[in-house]
Amino acid sequence: MTVLGSPPMGSTPRGKRNLKMSVLVDRFSRRIDYLRLSVTDRCNLRCIYCMPPEGVPHLDHADILTYEEIIRFLHVAVKAGIGKVRLTGGEPLVRRDVERLVEGIAALRPRLDISLTTNGTLLASMAEKLAAAGLKRVNVSIDSLHPETYRRLTRGGDLNSALEGVEAALEAGLEPVKINVVTLKHLNDEVEGFLDLVYRLPVHVRFIEYMSPCGAVDASYFVSNQELRAALLRRGAVEEDRPPVGGGPARYYRLPGARGTVGFISPVSSHFCPQCNRLRLTAEGRMRPCLFSSEEVDVRKILRGGGDGRETEEAVRRAILAALEKKPRDHAGLASFSRMNMSRIGG
């Protein structure tokens, strides 16, 4: 049963004793406190596992939630129990003045933990502005450290731009910086270069198993993280490490003398549904309880419905609860598996 209530006495953060914070718990007793928010369906790359070569049809500008609508939604979501929000896309940095959205989110109370997933190619010029606006940390998607392989996987992307984005994020204090690597058999199942990277930079490299129902290439490209972990073990003594700030489903390991860590996210070979703590809001304002589910709750319609403030707030609250009720126990065997437009949903 979904629960929306106050936390136990004494659990209110120090310095905020008078705030009434709620807790969201789904039918399977999982606490849901994390929202992945797609701010745009547009992207400046065409990664082969995400889009077809010609790209995908874009939403009309009027169909995407405005920054003001996002803040109105989050105002309710925070009171309901959401404590963390990750901005995604598409590529969130292609949306104009996205730092203004970050600033608006940072002004909400109780304060949200704000992070962002990006391909990094626009980050070098924006990292300081985003940090000043209230962004805490970034995940940067870099699927190869070989310039030609990277260009082929992204259909034209420049690896140097992405790496400059990583450096800028570190300099701006957007830490921990996590590097996301979606591995594809025979294309980028390279490990050694990334292992070297964690010696050079204080970053956290995470190898992510490819989920073919979401993507534009078939399941023959799947590489199990067990195979990649074997390459890590060949480096000698490694020890399991605590996850960096931000948590998440990855298992982390540290190599002797390394400045960063190596992690593995295994949604296929060892899915983490029992610990799932997230909901999603798509670029056009639809709440999704699970990445693999076709179930949606239309929030945009509520936000643009013309009701007064209190009426709209209550309708949004009910929509959040409705999405929570639709959250499945796990994604295994869902009949709604389909090739989805990930740029609209947010990865």
N, C-alpha and C positions, 0 to 999 in steps of 0.2 A: 504494500500500500504506500502511496506517496505521502510523505510527511512534510509539512511546511510549518515550522514552529520555531521557538526560541531555543538557543543552546543552553546547556546546563549552567547553573550559576558558577561564576569564577572563570568561565571560558572566554569572556570578553577581553579583547586585547588591552594591554596596559595603556592608560591614557584615553580610553574611549569607553569609560564605564557606563555612561548614560545612553550609549547606542544600543538599540534593540536589533540584534543580528539574527537572521533566520537560518534555517538549515533545510536543504533539499535532500530528500532520501527517496530513492526509487523503489519499485516493487520488490527488488532483490536485495534491499538493505545496503545499497551502495550510496555513499554520500556524493552528490553531484555539486561540484563547486567551480567548474572550469568550462568556459565558453570559448569555442573557436569561431572567430568572426571573419567571414570573407567580406572585404570592403570593395572588391572589384572582381569582375570576371576577366579582365584584360591582363595580358602579360607581354613582356618584350622579348620572350623566348618562345620556342616551339619544341619543348623537350619531347623526344620520341615516345616516351612512355606515358605522356600526358595528353598530347594532342596529335591529330593527323597532320600531314605536311601543310595542308591548306589552312590550318587553324580551325577555329570553331566560330559559329555566328555569335556576335556580341549582343549583349543586352542593350536596349536603348537606355540613354542616360536617365530618363524619367522612371525607369523600372528599378533602378538601384536605390537603396536607402540613402537618404541624405545624412550628412554628419549629425545634424540636429535630431533626426529620427533615431539614429543609432544611440545617441546620448539619452534620449527619452526612454528607449528600450532598456538600456543598461541601468538607468536610474531604478527601474523596477526590478531588474534581474539582480542587482546588488542587494537590494532589500530582501529579495527572495532567498539569497544564499550564495550567489555567484561571487567568488573572491578572486578569480584569475581570468584574464581574457588574453587571447592570442590573436593578433591581427594577421590574416592570411589573404590569399587571393585565389586565382590569378597571382599577379605580383603586386602586393599592396603599395609599393613605392611608385608605381606609375599613376596612382590616383593623386591628383593635384592637392597640395597643401595637407597631406596626410598628417603632418606634425600638428596641425590644428585639431584634428580628431584626437590624437594622443593627448594633447593638452586638455581637451574637454573631458576625456576619460579620467585623466589624472586628478581632475578637480572634484570627482565624485567622492562621496563619503558614505560608508567606510571606503578607504582608499583601496583601489584595485591593484593587483600585481599585473603589470602590462608587459607583454612580450610580443615579438613579431617574427614571422617566418618570411624569408626573402631569398631571391637568388643572388643577391649581393651586388649585382652589376651596377646598381644606382646608389649603393649605400655609401660610397666614399664621400660623396658631396652632401649626404644627408645625416650621417651618423651623429654629429655634434648637435644639430637642430633637434633630432629625435630624442637624444639624451636630455637636452635642456627642457623639452616638452614633458618629460616624465616617463619615457620608455626605459625599461629596466635591462632588457637583454634581447639577444637575437639568435635565431637559428638560420644558418646560411646553407642553402642547397648547392653543393658542388659535387657532381657525380664523377669527376675525373680530374686528376692533376696533370694529365697530358693535354696540351693545348689543342691538338688535332682531334683527339677523342672527345674532349669537352665540346668542341665546335660541332662535331658530328652529332653528339647526343642532344645538344640544345638547338641544332639547326641554325648555327651562325653565331652563337655566343662567344664572348671573349673571356677566356679564363683569367687573364690579368686583371680585368675589371672586377671580377668576383673576389679575387685574392686581395685587391686593394680595398674592397669593402670590408673584408675580414680585419685587415690591419686598422682601418679607420674605426671599426666598432671597438676593437681593443683599446685604441687610444682614447676613445670617447667614454670608456668605462661601461660599455654595454656588455657586461660579463655576468655569467659565463657565456662565451661564444661557442655555440655548438655547430658542427659541420654535419649536415645530413647527406648521406650517400646512398642513393637507391641503386642497388647492384643488379646488373643484367648479365646473364651468362654470355661469355665470349665477346662482350662489348666493353664492360668496365669492371669485371670482377678482379680488380687490381687492389692489393692490400698494402704492399710494401711502401708505396709513396705516402699513403696516409699515415702509416705507422711512423715514418720519418717526420711527418708534419707535427706530431704531438711532442717530438723532441725539440723542434724549432720554436713552436708557438704554444702558449697556454690555452689550447682549444680542446674541445671534446668532440672527437669524431664518432659519429654513430652510423653504423651500417644498417640499412633498412631493407628488409625483404620486400621484393616487388609483389604487389597485389594485383594480379592480372585482371580481376573483375573491374578494377578501377581504371585500367590503362588502355593504351592504344596499341600495345604489342601483346602477343599471346603468352600463355603459361610456359612455353618452352624456354623462355628467358629467365625463369625463376632460378635463383641461387639460394640455397639454405644458408643461414648464418652459421650452422655447424661447420660447413666447409670453410668459411672465412675465419672462424675461431681457430681452426687448426693452423692457419698461417700465423696467427698471433702467438700461439703456443710454441711455434718453431723459433720464435725470437728468444726463448729462454724463460726464466722465471718471471711469471706475471702473477699479480694478485688482484682479487676482486676489490673494487673500490666503491666508496660511497657515491651516490649520484650527486652531481653538482646541484646548485640552486635551481629550482624549477621542477625537480623530480622527473616524472614521466615513466614510461614503461621500459626504458633501456636498462640492460645490465652492463655495468662499467668495469673496466679493468685498467690497471696501471702498469706500464712497463718500467723497469728499473731506471731511474734517472730522468724519466720523461716529465715534461712540463705540463702536459695535458693527459687525457685519458682516451681510451677506445671503448665504445659501447655498441651493443647489438640490440636492435628492435626487431622482434620476430612475430609479426602479426599473423603469419601463415603457419609456420612450424610450431609455434608455441604462443597462441594468441592470449592476450591479456584482458579479455573481456571481464573476467570476475573482478578486476580492479578498476574498470573504466569509471571515470569521474566526470565525463564531459557531455555537453550538448553542443550543437552547431547552429549557427545562423548564416544562411546563404547570402550572397550579394544582393539578391532581390527580396530579402526579408522573410525567408521561410525557415522555421526552426526544424532541424532534423535531429532525431534522438540517436541516430547511429549512422556512420559513414555508409554502411552497406544497405541501409533501409531506404525504401522509397516513401516511407511515411513522412509527412510534412505538416506543419501547422503554420498558417499564413499570418505573420505578424504585421507585414506592411499594410494589409487591408485594415487592420485595427488602428494602426498609427495614423492612417489617412482617412479614418472613418468619420471624423468631424465631431466626436463626442467631447464632453468637457474633460478637464484634466483628470479628475478623480475617476470618472467613468472609464476613460481610456486606460488609466493605470491599472484598474481592476481587471479590465479585459486582457491586458498584456500579462498580468499575473496568472490569469486562468489559462492563457495560451502556453505559458511556461509549464504549468502543471500538466496540461494536456500532452505536451511533448514528452514530459517525464513519464507519463503513464504508458506511452508508446515505446519506451526504450526497451529493447529486447534483452534477454539474459545473455546472449552471445550472438555472434554473426554466423556461426557455423550452420550451414543448411538453409540460410534464408532464401526463400523463393524469389525475393526481389533483387538478387544479385544481377547487376547489369553494368554495361560500360557507361559510366556516368561522366558528365562534364565536370571534372574536378576543379576547373578554374572558377566555377560558380559556387561550388560547395565549400572549398577550402580544404587543403590536404591535412 
